[in-house]
Each structure stands twice: as C-alpha cells, then as structure tokens.
Amino acid sequence: MRGIEYRGLSRIEGPVVVTERSRGVGFNEVVAVYDRAGARRLGRVIDLDSSYAAVQIFGATSGLSASDSRVEFLGKPMELRVGPGLLGRIFNGLGEAIDGYAPIFSSTCLDVNGLPMNPYARTYPRDFIQTGISAIDGMNTLIRGQKLPIFSGNGLPHNRLAAQIVRQAKILNADESFVIVFCAMGVKYDVARFFLDDFEHSGVLANVVMFLSLADSPSLERLIAPRAALTAAEYLAYQRNMHVLVVMIDMTNYCEALREVSSIRGEVPSRKGYPGYLYSDLASLYERAGKVQGSSGSITQIPILTMPNDDISHPIPDLSGYITEGQIVLDRELAQKGVYPPVAGLPSLSRLMKDGIGPGMTREDHKDVSSQLFAAYSKVKSVRNLASIIGEEELSETDKLYLKFGERFEQDFLSQGEMEDRSIAQTLDIGWRLLAGLPPEDLLRIKQEYIEKYMHAKDCGE
C-alpha cells in the first residue's frame, strides 16, 4: 500500500531535505524520495513541526531538485527482513544484502528500533561464556546476557581481539545453538576485509551474521546499522531460541555520526559537542541485551569503542560504563611491551562475574584465584612505583618476588597467541603456577582446602 505523496521540496541542506508534512507522520518513519528521472532513494524522518518534516537521506542528495522531486511517506518505520537464512549472510548498515546472494526469503519484517521489553520479563544473566582468552575468562568473566564493553585506543589491537572472540566464544555445558551477530560501523575497507577474511578462513562465517557500514557510508547508515544488527539478534534469540553474542565495533564512530546528525538538526550540544540525549540513545542499544522469560535464547553484547586520546573519562566510555555491567580496558603500556591481548588488570571489571563462575559453571576455585591474582597484581603496581623511586636493588625480598610475579603474570597469564584457545581449566592452572611463587602467608583470599588441592597438584609450581 502506497503512502501519501507530495511533489516538490521546500529546501535541500546537505543530506537533509525539508518537505511539507503529511498528516500522521512520526519520527523515524521511512520516506521514499524520487528525483526527476524516477530514481528512488530512502530516508528517515528526523524532525517535525506543525507544517514541515525534515528527512535525512540514506546517501547523497545530488540529483534532487526542489521543484521536480517527489516525496512519499511510507507510513512505517525502518524494518529488517528476517528469516532462517540469516546466518552466513553479509548486509550493509541498512540490512541490504551485499554478499552477492539473493535477499532473505521471508515474509517476516521487524522494526529495527525494537520493541519495548517489560523489565519484569527479564531474567538475571547467568552461565559462563568461554572466550578462550585468559585475561577475560579468568579475571573479567563474560556472562550470558551481559553487556561487557571493550575500551580501547587508536592503534591498539581491538580488531584482532574482536576476531579472536568471534572465533573462540562458546557456552560450556550447553547443547543450544550459539551464534554471532557482528556489526562494524564507520570502519575502513581494509578493516572490513580483515574481518571477512578471518571469519571465512577460520570457518566461523557460516555461524555469523555480519552488518558492515563502511567509513564512506552516510552517517545515518551508521545509526541504523547497530539497530539492524540487534533486530537480527532478537529474532535469532527470542524466536529461534539461540544464544547470540553481538559484537559491535566501533561505538565511537556511531556516536560521531549521532553528533553530526544532531548538529545538522540544530540541536543544542552538550559535553564535547555530543547531544544531551547521548546517554539515552546508547541505552536504547545496550539495553537490548539480556534474557527474557518464555524464551530459552539470550543476547550478550560486547560493544567495542576507541577512547579519544585514551581518555576513559570521555563522554562515550564514561556513559557506556554507567549503562553496561563492567568494562575490559586495553592498556597502551602493555601493548608496547608486546603483550597480547593488552588487557589492563586493574581498571577492567565484570560486575556479573560472581554469578557465572564456581562449581558447575567453571571451577570451584575460580573466584578465589581471580581475587588473589587481582590483589597480587595490585601490589605489583605499588612495588613498581616504589622501585622507580628507590631502585629495585633496595627492595625487600618479598617485594622482589612480587616484581617477578608481575612479569610472569603479564607474559604467561595475560599474553597468549592470537590462535590460542585456552580452556578455563588451563587459565586457572596458569594462575596457580603464578601464585605458587608468592609467599604462602600472603595468599589470604584463597581457602586452605583449595591451596592443598590445586597448589600442590602436578606441575603446579613449575
């Protein structure tokens, strides 16, 4: 059914066209704009008043004439066609197939803005997701249904880490399907090619749905891309009962696009020029993760963002930290030492970790080992600061043991190969080997029964 059609535009300002308002038009409604040759391009209503509507075009406005263009209000929001054939497909930010195959064969279309979720219908996130990366599994455990962002910086290996997580992530002790929805926003072509080649060569592409909005795509497409990706995730999780891990990179590019659109609309800027509703806009994405009653599926999110100037107090990481349940911070100093992945031990945190580890989920000693490693590495930082003042040779023997522990922790526990997939048992065993080098009287966070059971196990002290 066709909507109401108007002829002529009031004005054209960059990617935004202004036209007479149709009765009953709402925000985010899809609009079709036709040029004089009849070529069709889509847009979205971004602003309204009593007489006019501002429409941002998904693409360039070149070729549009104020007098000869036609505008059709389609009377529906932006939708994504979903179906069983989603897995293994590659789409652009608008949900259009770009892998050379036919569009999804399905009559089911879902609003990319999602549907409001009753908070009472949510169930508490539990169950351990194994990424095969010790710095995450051992110290900042990812839980099914959690939102756990990665805070990185320009030049740090967050792309490699994201690809490794996609390759290795799995749910232990579960037979349910586990799939990945991968969304890249504002990335360069070579970065997109890296992910495509990596997923294809590792054989995981058939288990991944990809949404790619490249750097030369319109700003508005970057705003639609994560919503389209999360809509696909919701379909797979709540209608197909799959466990879905959504990886979104780079949320900073998304926020930059949001700032650009806000500036075009003439809105009053807030911190660093971002709109005042940046918090609620990010929350509308992050809060689409979780588990709901009546469905055995779940959505777990790993948003990845690059901190401008490595500033963790920048509005994007700052607001993301308020909404999500922790963060994994990549450290430039560790990266310069050759540590991969350079996960900072102290600023990183998983607030839901306690609910997904322990007997029946990981191992009984997991909580104690993680807590003791964290405490020991915290003391390493203090000892290193002291050594920089008085010199390493003036340190006590105990402090020297902690210095040695710090080096081994970074090289043996944090560091691992890009293709190395460690089980949680291997991760904890490495932790025990490191703790064996510390004074026994300092192991105050570990139960004595665990020390007797694991510390003196075969090869533990090697």
Backbone torsions as a table, in degrees:
resi	resn	phi	psi	omega
1	MET	NA	128.8	-178.7
2	ARG	-83.4	148.1	178.2
3	GLY	-88.8	-171.6	178.4
4	ILE	-73.1	136.7	-176.3
5	GLU	-116.6	137.3	178.8
6	TYR	-120.0	148.2	176.7
7	ARG	-107.5	132.8	177.6
8	GLY	93.8	149.2	177.6
9	LEU	-117.9	145.0	177.7
10	SER	-71.7	-43.8	176.1
11	ARG	-164.6	161.8	179.1
12	ILE	-125.1	121.7	-179.7
13	GLU	-127.4	95.6	-177.9
14	GLY	61.4	-127.3	-179.7
15	PRO	-82.4	2.3	-176.4
16	VAL	-109.2	132.6	173.2
17	VAL	-116.8	146.3	179.8
18	VAL	-115.6	130.4	-177.0
19	THR	-137.4	168.3	175.9
20	GLU	-62.9	142.1	-175.6
21	ARG	-81.4	134.3	173.6
22	SER	-84.8	144.5	-179.9
23	ARG	-64.3	131.6	177.6
24	GLY	86.3	6.1	179.3
25	VAL	-72.9	142.2	179.1
26	GLY	-124.1	167.3	176.4
27	PHE	-59.5	146.9	175.9
28	ASN	67.4	9.3	176.5
29	GLU	-71.9	145.8	-179.2
30	VAL	-82.5	138.7	-178.8
31	VAL	-127.5	139.1	174.0
32	ALA	-105.2	127.6	178.9
33	VAL	-116.0	127.6	-178.5
34	TYR	-111.8	133.5	175.5
35	ASP	-85.0	-174.6	-174.4
36	ARG	-65.7	-23.5	178.7
37	ALA	-88.1	-2.0	179.5
38	GLY	89.2	2.3	177.7
39	ALA	-67.4	137.7	-173.0
40	ARG	-105.9	133.9	172.5
41	ARG	-136.3	144.1	-175.2
42	LEU	-96.2	154.5	175.9
43	GLY	-147.9	-175.8	-178.1
44	ARG	-139.6	137.3	178.7
45	VAL	-68.0	122.3	-178.8
46	ILE	-114.6	-12.2	179.2
47	ASP	-158.1	150.8	-177.1
48	LEU	-143.0	147.1	162.5
49	ASP	-137.0	-164.3	-173.1
50	SER	-68.0	-24.7	-174.0
51	SER	-121.3	-22.3	-171.9
52	TYR	-131.4	159.8	175.5
53	ALA	-129.6	135.2	174.9
54	ALA	-97.2	128.0	-176.2
55	VAL	-121.1	125.3	174.2
56	GLN	-95.1	128.4	-175.8
57	ILE	-83.9	139.5	173.8
58	PHE	-77.9	75.6	-177.9
59	GLY	138.0	-161.6	-177.7
60	ALA	-85.4	156.4	177.1
61	THR	-102.1	8.0	178.8
62	SER	-62.4	137.6	-178.4
63	GLY	95.3	-10.7	178.0
64	LEU	-86.3	137.6	178.2
65	SER	-115.0	138.5	-179.0
66	ALA	-63.2	-31.9	-176.0
67	SER	-91.1	-32.2	-172.4
68	ASP	-101.3	-5.4	-178.0
69	SER	-79.1	153.2	176.3
70	ARG	-120.9	142.5	-178.0
71	VAL	-122.7	129.2	178.8
72	GLU	-122.7	118.9	175.4
73	PHE	-83.7	117.6	-171.8
74	LEU	-83.2	-8.9	173.7
75	GLY	70.9	24.8	179.2
76	LYS	-151.8	156.4	176.7
77	PRO	-77.9	174.2	174.8
78	MET	-63.8	131.4	-176.5
79	GLU	-125.4	155.9	176.3
80	LEU	-120.3	129.9	177.1
81	ARG	-81.9	125.3	-175.9
82	VAL	-123.9	156.7	178.8
83	GLY	-178.2	179.7	-178.7
84	PRO	-60.8	-19.9	-177.5
85	GLY	-86.5	14.5	-178.4
86	LEU	-65.7	-42.1	-173.1
87	LEU	-62.9	137.8	179.5
88	GLY	85.5	-0.3	-176.9
89	ARG	-98.4	157.8	180.0
90	ILE	-124.7	127.3	-177.3
91	PHE	-125.3	160.3	170.7
92	ASN	-84.1	-173.9	-175.3
93	GLY	-66.5	-17.5	179.9
94	LEU	-95.2	2.6	180.0
95	GLY	85.3	16.5	177.7
96	GLU	-93.7	133.4	-177.3
97	ALA	-63.6	132.7	179.2
98	ILE	-126.5	16.8	-178.4
99	ASP	-99.0	8.2	177.5
100	GLY	87.9	-2.2	179.1
101	TYR	-101.2	168.4	-177.6
102	ALA	-67.1	157.1	176.6
103	PRO	-60.2	163.2	178.2
104	ILE	-57.6	129.5	178.9
105	PHE	-90.0	96.0	-177.5
106	SER	-164.2	152.6	176.2
107	SER	-99.7	3.5	-177.5
108	THR	-92.8	118.7	176.3
109	CYS	-122.2	133.7	-177.6
110	LEU	-119.4	143.5	176.1
111	ASP	-63.4	125.6	-177.1
112	VAL	-69.3	-16.8	179.6
113	ASN	-79.1	-6.0	178.0
114	GLY	76.2	171.2	178.2
115	LEU	-110.7	143.9	178.7
116	PRO	-57.4	136.6	-179.4
117	MET	-107.2	126.7	178.0
118	ASN	-65.3	119.2	-179.3
119	PRO	-56.4	-30.2	-179.5
120	TYR	-68.2	-23.1	-178.4
121	ALA	-80.9	-11.3	-179.6
122	ARG	-73.4	145.9	172.3
123	THR	-112.9	152.5	-173.3
124	TYR	-68.0	133.5	179.9
125	PRO	-63.0	130.4	175.6
126	ARG	-145.9	178.1	177.5
127	ASP	80.9	130.6	-175.0
128	PHE	-82.1	132.1	170.9
129	ILE	-105.1	119.7	-178.9
130	GLN	-89.3	119.4	177.8
131	THR	-93.5	-12.1	-177.1
132	GLY	79.0	7.2	-178.6
133	ILE	-112.7	117.3	-172.6
134	SER	-59.6	-40.2	-177.2
135	ALA	-62.5	-28.1	178.3
136	ILE	-91.1	-53.7	-175.5
137	ASP	-63.1	-40.3	-175.0
138	GLY	-81.1	-39.4	-170.5
139	MET	-111.7	-28.4	-175.2
140	ASN	-136.1	61.0	-168.2
141	THR	-59.5	135.7	177.0
142	LEU	-88.4	130.7	-176.8
143	ILE	-112.7	142.6	-179.5
144	ARG	-63.5	124.0	-177.0
145	GLY	97.4	1.1	-176.4
146	GLN	-89.4	159.5	169.4
147	LYS	-112.3	109.1	-175.8
148	LEU	-128.2	96.7	-177.4
149	PRO	-77.9	159.0	173.1
150	ILE	-111.9	119.3	177.6
151	PHE	-95.3	118.5	-176.7
152	SER	-125.1	-170.7	176.8
153	GLY	-140.5	164.3	179.9
154	ASN	-60.3	130.7	178.2
155	GLY	90.8	-9.5	177.6
156	LEU	-84.9	156.4	-169.2
157	PRO	-81.8	48.9	-179.8
158	HIS	-71.0	-29.0	177.3
159	ASN	-65.2	-44.5	179.1
160	ARG	-64.3	-39.7	179.6
161	LEU	-66.2	-41.6	179.0
162	ALA	-62.2	-43.1	179.3
163	ALA	-64.2	-38.3	179.8
164	GLN	-67.1	-38.9	178.2
165	ILE	-63.8	-43.2	179.1
166	VAL	-61.6	-40.1	-178.8
167	ARG	-68.0	-38.1	-165.3
168	GLN	-106.5	-16.7	-172.4
169	ALA	-62.3	136.9	179.8
170	LYS	-157.8	157.9	176.1
171	ILE	-103.3	126.4	178.7
172	LEU	-81.9	153.0	175.4
173	ASN	57.3	34.5	178.7
174	ALA	-144.4	141.7	-180.0
175	ASP	-101.6	-2.0	-177.5
176	GLU	-69.9	157.4	179.3
177	SER	-67.6	138.3	179.0
178	PHE	-125.4	117.8	-175.2
179	VAL	-128.4	166.8	-177.2
180	ILE	-119.8	135.8	167.0
181	VAL	-113.7	119.3	-174.3
182	PHE	-113.8	126.8	-178.8
183	CYS	-127.1	122.2	178.1
184	ALA	-115.3	127.5	-176.9
185	MET	-120.6	125.6	175.1
186	GLY	67.2	23.0	-179.5
187	VAL	-86.9	155.2	177.3
188	LYS	-75.7	163.4	-175.6
189	TYR	-60.7	-40.6	-177.2
190	ASP	-66.0	-30.8	176.5
191	VAL	-69.6	-44.1	177.5
192	ALA	-61.8	-39.0	179.1
193	ARG	-65.9	-35.9	178.2
194	PHE	-60.7	-47.4	-179.1
195	PHE	-65.5	-43.6	-179.6
196	LEU	-60.3	-48.1	-179.4
197	ASP	-64.2	-41.4	-178.6
198	ASP	-63.4	-46.5	-178.7
199	PHE	-67.2	-36.5	-178.6
200	GLU	-70.4	-45.5	-177.0
201	HIS	-70.0	-31.0	-179.2
202	SER	-84.8	-8.5	176.4
203	GLY	83.3	9.9	-177.7
204	VAL	-94.8	-6.2	-174.9
205	LEU	-58.6	-34.1	-179.4
206	ALA	-66.2	-14.7	-179.0
207	ASN	-108.8	13.7	-174.2
208	VAL	-125.8	140.7	167.9
209	VAL	-109.0	123.1	-174.9
210	MET	-111.6	137.0	172.4
211	PHE	-123.6	118.1	-175.1
212	LEU	-119.2	117.3	172.6
213	SER	-116.8	102.3	-172.4
214	LEU	-75.1	170.3	-175.2
215	ALA	-62.8	-27.3	-179.2
216	ASP	-90.7	5.9	176.8
217	SER	-79.2	156.7	179.5
218	PRO	-60.5	152.2	-179.1
219	SER	-58.9	-39.5	-177.1
220	LEU	-64.4	-29.3	178.1
221	GLU	-65.0	-33.9	177.8
222	ARG	-66.9	-28.0	178.3
223	LEU	-77.6	-28.4	-180.0
224	ILE	-82.0	-35.2	-171.6
225	ALA	-52.4	-52.4	-178.5
226	PRO	-66.3	-29.4	178.1
227	ARG	-70.6	-39.3	176.0
228	ALA	-64.0	-41.9	-179.6
229	ALA	-63.5	-43.2	-179.2
230	LEU	-70.2	-29.6	175.1
231	THR	-65.6	-43.3	175.8
232	ALA	-61.6	-40.2	179.4
233	ALA	-64.0	-41.4	179.8
234	GLU	-64.8	-38.0	177.1
235	TYR	-63.3	-47.2	-178.3
236	LEU	-66.2	-37.4	-175.7
237	ALA	-78.0	-49.1	-168.7
238	TYR	-97.0	-17.6	176.7
239	GLN	-109.2	-26.2	179.0
240	ARG	-108.0	-0.4	176.0
241	ASN	56.5	43.2	176.9
242	MET	-105.0	157.7	171.6
243	HIS	-92.6	122.0	-171.9
244	VAL	-116.8	131.2	171.7
245	LEU	-107.7	118.7	-179.0
246	VAL	-102.1	119.6	176.6
247	VAL	-109.6	119.7	-178.8
248	MET	-119.2	124.4	-176.7
249	ILE	-141.3	127.4	6.1
250	ASP	-117.6	123.6	-177.4
251	MET	-63.7	-22.0	175.9
252	THR	-64.9	-40.2	176.9
253	ASN	-64.4	-37.1	176.2
254	TYR	-60.9	-46.8	-178.3
255	CYS	-67.1	-33.9	176.3
256	GLU	-64.3	-40.4	177.5
257	ALA	-65.0	-38.7	177.9
258	LEU	-63.3	-40.0	178.1
259	ARG	-65.6	-38.8	179.4
260	GLU	-64.7	-45.5	178.9
261	VAL	-64.6	-39.9	178.5
262	SER	-62.0	-39.7	178.9
263	SER	-66.0	-40.6	178.2
264	ILE	-61.3	-36.7	-179.4
265	ARG	-77.8	-6.2	177.7
266	GLY	74.8	27.4	-178.7
267	GLU	-79.4	153.2	179.0
268	VAL	-70.6	123.2	-177.6
269	PRO	-76.1	156.8	176.1
270	SER	-113.5	-143.1	-176.6
271	ARG	-55.8	130.9	176.8
272	LYS	57.0	20.9	178.7
273	GLY	85.9	-1.7	179.0
274	TYR	-77.8	153.1	-179.7
275	PRO	-66.6	155.3	-178.2
276	GLY	-65.6	-19.2	-179.6
277	TYR	-94.8	19.6	179.9
278	LEU	-58.4	-40.9	-179.3
279	TYR	-60.3	-51.6	-176.8
280	SER	-67.8	-31.8	178.5
281	ASP	-67.5	-44.9	176.7
282	LEU	-63.6	-38.7	179.1
283	ALA	-62.9	-33.0	179.4
284	SER	-65.8	-20.5	175.2
285	LEU	-91.6	-51.7	-174.4
286	TYR	-63.9	-35.6	-175.3
287	GLU	-77.0	2.8	175.3
288	ARG	-87.0	9.3	173.4
289	ALA	-94.6	160.2	173.9
290	GLY	132.7	-170.3	178.6
291	LYS	-125.5	142.3	-179.3
292	VAL	-125.5	152.3	177.8
293	GLN	-65.8	144.4	178.8
294	GLY	91.9	-5.7	177.9
295	SER	-135.5	137.3	178.5
296	SER	-85.8	-5.3	179.5
297	GLY	-81.5	173.8	-179.6
298	SER	-157.7	158.0	175.8
299	ILE	-123.7	122.4	175.6
300	THR	-114.0	135.7	-176.2
301	GLN	-114.7	137.9	167.0
302	ILE	-126.0	87.6	173.3
303	PRO	-77.0	139.1	179.9
304	ILE	-117.8	129.2	179.7
305	LEU	-136.4	146.1	176.7
306	THR	-97.3	125.2	-178.6
307	MET	-80.1	120.6	176.5
308	PRO	-57.8	126.3	-179.3
309	ASN	57.9	27.6	-179.5
310	ASP	56.9	28.1	-175.9
311	ASP	-93.0	105.5	-178.0
312	ILE	-73.8	-12.6	176.8
313	SER	-92.0	2.9	176.2
314	HIS	-60.0	149.0	-176.0
315	PRO	-52.7	-35.8	-175.3
316	ILE	-68.4	-56.8	176.7
317	PRO	-66.1	-32.0	-178.4
318	ASP	-62.9	-50.3	-179.2
319	LEU	-70.9	-35.4	177.9
320	SER	-61.5	-38.6	179.6
321	GLY	-64.7	-31.5	177.8
322	TYR	-69.1	-35.3	-172.7
323	ILE	-84.9	-37.5	-172.4
324	THR	-90.7	174.2	-177.0
325	GLU	-104.1	62.1	178.1
326	GLY	116.7	-170.5	176.8
327	GLN	-164.2	150.4	171.8
328	ILE	-110.7	118.8	-174.4
329	VAL	-105.6	127.6	175.4
330	LEU	-90.4	135.5	-171.9
331	ASP	-108.5	127.5	-178.1
332	ARG	-68.6	-35.2	179.5
333	GLU	-64.0	-41.5	176.9
334	LEU	-65.1	-39.7	179.3
335	ALA	-62.5	-37.6	178.6
336	GLN	-68.5	-23.4	175.2
337	LYS	-80.5	-6.2	-179.2
338	GLY	90.2	13.1	179.7
339	VAL	-81.1	128.0	172.9
340	TYR	-132.9	130.7	-6.9
341	PRO	-77.6	141.8	-175.0
342	PRO	-81.7	61.8	-177.9
343	VAL	-80.0	120.2	179.3
344	ALA	-68.1	128.5	-173.8
345	GLY	-70.6	-38.7	-171.5
346	LEU	-90.0	-42.8	179.9
347	PRO	-72.8	-19.4	-177.2
348	SER	-77.5	148.2	-174.0
349	LEU	-160.8	139.6	170.3
350	SER	-122.5	108.6	-173.1
351	ARG	-71.6	-20.9	-178.8
352	LEU	-99.6	5.6	-175.4
353	MET	-55.5	-41.0	-175.2
354	LYS	-61.8	-22.1	-175.9
355	ASP	-92.6	-0.5	-177.6
356	GLY	-128.3	12.0	-179.6
357	ILE	-125.8	166.5	179.1
358	GLY	112.7	-170.1	-177.6
359	PRO	-57.3	135.2	178.7
360	GLY	84.1	-13.7	-179.6
361	MET	-118.3	-53.2	174.1
362	THR	-123.8	-88.7	176.1
363	ARG	-155.2	152.3	-172.5
364	GLU	-59.0	-29.6	-176.1
365	ASP	-90.1	0.6	-171.6
366	HIS	-58.9	-50.1	-176.3
367	LYS	-61.2	-44.9	-177.9
368	ASP	-66.6	-43.9	-179.6
369	VAL	-62.9	-44.8	179.8
370	SER	-60.6	-45.4	-179.6
371	SER	-63.0	-41.5	-179.3
372	GLN	-69.5	-39.0	177.0
373	LEU	-63.3	-42.0	179.1
374	PHE	-62.1	-46.3	-179.4
375	ALA	-63.7	-41.9	-179.0
376	ALA	-66.4	-41.8	-179.4
377	TYR	-68.7	-31.3	175.3
378	SER	-63.1	-40.8	178.1
379	LYS	-69.1	-31.7	176.6
380	VAL	-58.0	-42.4	179.4
381	LYS	-60.3	-41.9	179.7
382	SER	-66.3	-41.9	-179.6
383	VAL	-65.8	-39.0	179.2
384	ARG	-64.3	-39.0	176.7
385	ASN	-64.0	-40.9	178.4
386	LEU	-65.3	-42.0	-179.6
387	ALA	-63.2	-32.8	179.5
388	SER	-69.4	-17.5	-179.6
389	ILE	-95.9	-48.8	-173.8
390	ILE	-103.3	-9.4	-178.0
391	GLY	94.9	145.3	-175.9
392	GLU	-67.0	-31.8	-177.1
393	GLU	-68.7	-18.3	-179.5
394	GLU	-89.6	-2.1	-178.1
395	LEU	-74.6	156.7	175.6
396	SER	-72.9	166.5	-179.6
397	GLU	-63.6	-36.5	178.6
398	THR	-64.8	-43.2	179.0
399	ASP	-63.0	-35.7	178.2
400	LYS	-67.0	-34.3	175.1
401	LEU	-62.7	-38.4	179.3
402	TYR	-69.8	-35.2	175.7
403	LEU	-62.1	-43.6	178.5
404	LYS	-64.5	-40.8	177.4
405	PHE	-59.5	-43.0	-179.0
406	GLY	-59.5	-43.4	179.3
407	GLU	-64.9	-44.1	-179.7
408	ARG	-67.2	-36.3	179.0
409	PHE	-61.2	-44.0	-178.4
410	GLU	-71.7	-37.5	-175.5
411	GLN	-86.2	-30.5	-176.2
412	ASP	-102.2	-38.2	-176.5
413	PHE	-90.8	-55.7	-178.7
414	LEU	-69.3	-42.8	-175.7
415	SER	-77.7	137.1	171.8
416	GLN	-161.1	164.5	-177.7
417	GLY	-71.0	154.1	-180.0
418	GLU	-63.6	-27.9	179.5
419	MET	-104.1	9.6	-178.0
420	GLU	-87.3	119.3	-178.7
421	ASP	-110.4	99.5	-177.3
422	ARG	-90.3	136.3	172.5
423	SER	-76.0	163.6	179.3
424	ILE	-64.2	-31.7	177.6
425	ALA	-65.6	-41.9	177.5
426	GLN	-63.4	-41.8	179.3
427	THR	-60.4	-46.5	-178.8
428	LEU	-68.3	-35.7	178.1
429	ASP	-64.6	-37.9	175.3
430	ILE	-62.8	-41.9	177.4
431	GLY	-59.4	-41.7	178.1
432	TRP	-64.3	-40.2	178.5
433	ARG	-61.4	-37.5	178.8
434	LEU	-70.9	-41.8	-178.9
435	LEU	-67.3	-24.3	179.0
436	ALA	-64.7	-18.4	179.8
437	GLY	-88.1	-0.3	179.6
438	LEU	-98.3	159.1	177.4
439	PRO	-59.8	131.2	-177.8
440	PRO	-56.4	-33.2	-177.7
441	GLU	-70.7	-12.1	179.1
442	ASP	-89.7	-8.4	-177.6
443	LEU	-85.4	65.1	-173.0
444	LEU	-84.1	-13.8	-175.2
445	ARG	-95.6	1.2	-176.6
446	ILE	-115.7	134.9	177.3
447	LYS	-64.6	143.2	-177.5
448	GLN	-60.5	-35.1	-179.6
449	GLU	-64.0	-33.8	178.0
450	TYR	-72.8	-36.6	177.3
451	ILE	-61.8	-44.7	-179.8
452	GLU	-67.0	-33.4	-176.6
453	LYS	-80.6	-40.2	-171.7
454	TYR	-108.5	-34.2	-176.2
455	MET	-64.8	-35.8	-176.1
456	HIS	-102.2	16.0	175.5
457	ALA	-68.3	164.6	-177.3
458	LYS	-56.9	131.8	175.9
459	ASP	69.7	5.6	-175.8
460	CYS	-63.4	-40.7	-175.7
461	GLY	-86.0	2.2	-177.4
462	GLU	-72.7	NA	NA
